[in-house]
Amino acid sequence: MVLDGFESIRTQCSSAALRTPSLRGGKGLSLLAALAVALSACAQPAEPPSPHLKELSQLPGWEEDASFQAYPALLASCGVIATLSSDKALGIGGSPVEWREPCAALNELKAAFVADTDAALRRTLETHFVAIDPGTGTSALVTGYYEPELKGSRVRDAAHPYPLYRLPPDPTRFDRAAIDGGALAGRGLELLWVDDKVEAFFLHVQGSGRVRLADGQVVRVGFAGSNEREYVSIGRALVDAGIMTKEEASLQSIRAYLNAHPEQIDSWLHRNPRYVFFREAAASENEGPRGALNVPLTAGRSIAVDPAFVALGLPVWLRTTVPVTNAPLRRLVVAQDKGGAIKGPGRIDLFWGAGEEAEAMAGPMRQQGTYWVIVPRSAAARWLAQQAGS
């Protein structure tokens, strides 16, 4: 049920609670405490006055989601939040202190034996959390990313002439064109060598991936830093040039065009001056690529956001469509990564995992969607009070 402001908490509430002076701006209890008093007098919140706060059970598609698939991501976020200082702000998500009880309840599910883990997780979340539309309209362009796999070598040879570089001591000095032209050559910064310049470029866009060596060994590489240049979409540039339409632009179509016009590859790739540097992932990171929250990403359940608008670690209810088929896609996801192209409140990037199937989903994904940020009840109450006072 959608929660409203203080004036609409009335169904099954005592009249005494509604008449408390603090609800009218008088002396006595704080506004937040007054809200807690009023809510404690209600069997259920009243009909919703404000569209900005919702019970999780009222989110579209909430009961149909295989929610437990997001459980590893939720626990990973709880683990990070537990290490933060109590004064660390999580935006509309409140403070780390407000996550202790909800995260403890989520951890208890590990030892619970229940027939329906999806339902059990949903009930736990419904008890401790509500959903907030922070007032941006929650509309978003939803794209996808994945963990690519390239063929490579630890030494340069004729089959593997393109380097993946470690982070240099002066990473902001050169742009992509200069680095591709040899600005970092001979400095001992080559981490690995790969066989395809276009695939290396897509690895830069994704930020992490895997390199399969000739002996079958797979080396996972992670984001180590960038030259901090602004990201420029070559897909958009190809659209602006009239080479493909906006609807046609995808990882697959861009790859096909570049491979069909090898003489143009450098000129198109160099339109994006941003360059990414890599590190070899530790053995402990083999469970999956790590995002900006420094936890393994969960396929289909981790998203990249702009942390200036959605704090890393927060759960999100995402409502969009599946690429190509446009079937409804409504699911619980967790903000655990960020990206150079993910800027503003209206951008979300969904991590699909690794392999060809993940690439097939991530490549063409450019869907319109909406989202709600899921936060502890106490954090939502404070946010609502701030909205009422502003």
N, C-alpha and C positions, 0 to 999 in steps of 0.2 A: 504494500500500500504506500502511496506517495505521502511523505510527511510534509506538513505545512509549517508555517511560522507559528509563533507562540499563541496567537489569537485563535487558531483553529483547533487546538487540542481540546476537544469537547466530548466526543463520543465515549461513553462509559467512564468519564472522569468525574471526580467529585467537584462540586461547585466551590468548595473551599480552596481546592488547588487552583482553580481558575481565578479566584479572587485574590490570590496572594499578591501583595503590593509589588514584589520584585518583578512580576510579569508586566506591570504597568509603569515600570521605570522608577518605582519608589525605593525606599531604603530597605535594608534587610539582606536577603540572600542575593548572591551574584546572579547575573542573568543566566549563566550556565547552570548554576545550582538550581535556580528556579525551574529551568527546563527539565532538569532531572526529577524534581519534585512532581511537576505536572505529569511527566510521563509515567512515573511510578504509580500515579493514581489512575492510570488508564489500563484497561485490559488490552486495548489496541489503539494505535494512533487514529486520529480522525481522518476524514476524507481530505485529500491533498489540496493545499492552497498553493504551494509553490512547485513548479516543475523541476526545481534544482536538486531535490533530495528524494530518493526512492528506496523502498525496501527491495532487497535483492530478489525476493520471490516475484516481484512485479516487473522485473526486467524481461524484455521480449526474448523467448526461447530459453529462459533460465532452466526450466525443468527438463528440457530435451538434451542439454549439453552433457557430454561425457566428461564431466568436470574433473574427475579424479586424474585425468591425463595431465592436469595442471598442478597436481599435488607436489611433484618434485620441485617445480619452479617456485611454488609458494614457500616450501620449507627452505629452499636456498635463500630466498629473500629474507625470510625470518632470521636465518642465521647471520646474515650481514647486518640487518637492523639491530640485532641483539648486541653487536659489537660497537655501535655508535654511542657517542656521549649523549647524555640525557637532554642536552641543550641543542642537539643537532636537529635542524628543521627539515621536515619531509613535506614541505608545502602544505597542500590541503590534507595531506596524510597525517598531520599532527606531529607528535614527537615520538622518539623510540620508546619512551615509557608507556605510551598508550598502546603499543603493540605487544607488550609482555603477555598480558592475559590472552588476547586472541591467538598469538603464536604458540602459547602453551597449549591451548585447546587444539590447535592444528597438529602439534606434535603428539598429542595423546592419541590421535587417530592411527598412528603407526602401530600401536599395541592393541587396537580395537579389532575384534573379529565381527564383521558385519557382512551380511549378504550383498547389500547394495552400497558399494563404496562411493559411487557418485552421489547418491542421496545423502549418505552420512556426511560427506564433505559439504554439500549444499546446506544442510541443516546447521552445521557448525559455523559456516560463514554467515548464514542468516542471523544467527544469534549475536555475533560479535561485530558485524559490519553493515554498513549501508552504502548506497551508491550516490555519488555526487556528479551532477553536471555543473562544472565550475563557471558556467555562464558564457562559454565561448560558442554555444550552439552545438558543441560536440561533433560537428561534421568534420570529416577528415578524408584525405586521399590516402588510401591504404595500398601500399606496395608490398612486395615480398623479397626476401633474400634467402640465401642458402649457403652451404659450405661446398665450394667447388673443389674438384680434384684435378690436378695437373700432372703431367709426366715430367720427371726431372732427374737431376743428377747433382752430386756434391761437387763435381768438377765440371768446368766448361769443356764441351766437345762439340762436334759438328751438329749433332742432333739436339743439343741443348745450349743455344747461344745467348739466351736472355736471362739476365740476373734478377734475383729477388734480393734487395739490399737490407742489411741491418740498419738500425737508426744511427746516422752519423752524428758527430758532435755539433755540427752546424746544420741541422735539418731544414731550416727555413731559407737557406741561402739560394737554392736552385729550384726552378719549376720543372715540370715534367719534360718539356722539350730539351732543357739543358742536361737533365739526368740521362735521358735516352741518348743524348749526344755524347755521353762519356764523362760528364762532370765529376762523377764519383768513381770512375774506373781507376784501378791500381791502388786503391786505398785500403784494400783488405776488408771491404765491407760486404762482399758477396756472401750471402747466406746459402743460397741454392741457385741452380741454373735450370730453366724450364724450356720446353720445346716450342712454345707458341706465344707470340707477343700479345695477341688479342685476348687469349685466356689469362695471361698475366695481368692485363688491364682489368678484366672482370674480377680477378682476385683482389685487386686494389679496391674496386668498388665494394666488394663484399666485406673486405677487412680481415678475413681469415679463411683458411682452407687447408687442403691436404695435398701433399706432393708425393706421388708414388715413384719410387726409384726402380731401377732396372732389376734389382734383386727381389722386388716385391715389397720391400720395406715401405711403410707409409710414414711420412714425416708431417706432423701437423704444425702449421705456421699460424702465429697469431699477430694481431696488431701491436706494433711497437711504438708507433707515432707517425706523424705526417709532416709535410713541409708547410702545413697550415695555410695553404692557398685555398681560396674559395672553390668549392666543388662546382663544376660545370657539367651538365648532362649532355653527352654527345647524342643521346636519343632525341632530345629536344632540338639540338642543332640540326640533326638530319631531317626532322619534321619542318623546322623553319626554312630549310633549304629546298623543301618540296620533294625530297627523295622518298619519304614515306609519310603516311598520315599519322596523327596522334593515336588512332585506334590500332594501327599496324605496329607501332613502335614497341618493341620488347627486346629482351636480351637475345632471344633467338633470331629475330629479324635483323638486329644490329650486327650480330655475328655473321649472319649470312651475307649481308651487304659488304662488310669489310673483307670477308674472305673472297668474295667475288671481285673485289677491286683492291688487290694488294698494294697497288701503287699509291692508294689514297690512305692507307692505314695510319701512317704517322701524322698526316695533316689533320685527320679527324681525332685521333687520340690526344694530340697535343692541344686541342681546344680545351681540354680539361687540365689545368695546370697543377691540380692537386696530386700529390704523390705519396703513397703509403709505404712505410718501412715495416719489416717483419722481424719476428723473433721465433726461434724454434720452441715449441711448447714443451713443457716438462712432462715427464712420464705420468705425473699425477693429474695432468690435464687431458689424458686420453679419453676421458668419459665424454668429451664434446668440446666444441669451441667455447671460449669464454667471452662474454660481452663486457660492456663497460662497468657492470656491477661486480665483475670478477667472479662470476659463478658460471657453471656450464649452462649453455642455452638449451632449452627444452623444445624439441621440434614441434611446431604447430602451436606452441603455448608461450613462447618468449617473444616480446616485441621490442623494437627500437623506437625511442621517443625523443623529444627534445626535453632534457631534464629541467630546463627553465620553466616548463609548463606542467610536466608530469614527473614527479620525483622518481628516480630509479628505485626499484623494489616494490612499487605499488601495484596491486592487482587492478585489472581493467576489464570491463565487460565490453567486448567488441561485437559490433553488428555490421556486417558487410556481406559481400557475395563472393563465391568461388570464381576464380578467373576462368575464362572460356565458357563454362556452362552457366555462369551467373546464378547458380543455386544459392539459397540462403546460407550464410556462414555466421553463426552466432555462438560465441564461445568465451570462456574465461581465459584470459591471458595475463602475463605479468611483465611489467616494464623492467627490462634487465640489460638494455643496450642502448646505444645512441649511434648516430651516423652523420657524416658530413652533409648529406642531402636531406636529413630529417630535421627541419627547422620549423618552429612555430607550433601552436596548438593543433593545427589542422593536418598533421603528418604522422602516420604510423607505418612502421615497416615490420611485417610479420615474418619470423624465422621459420622456414619450412623444413630444415634439416639438411642432410647430405645426400648426394647421389642424383641419378638422372630424374627420378620421380620428383624430388624436391626442386630441382632446376625447372622441370616442366611446369610446376605450380608457381614458383617464384618469378620466373622470367616474364610471363605475360601479365602478372598481377598489377593492375592499376585501377582499383575499384573505389567507388564512393562508399563511405561508411559513416557510422556514428559510434561514440563510445561514452562510457560512464566510468569514472574513477571510483574504486572501492576502498573505503577507509574505515577505521574503527569508529564506533558510534560516538565516543566522546569527542573525537576530532571533528566529526560531522556536526555535533551540537555546537562546538565552539565556532566553527565556520558559519553555521546558520546565524549564530548570535552576532558575528561580525557583519554579516550581510544585512541583518536587521538594523544594526547601528550605523551603517554607512549611508 
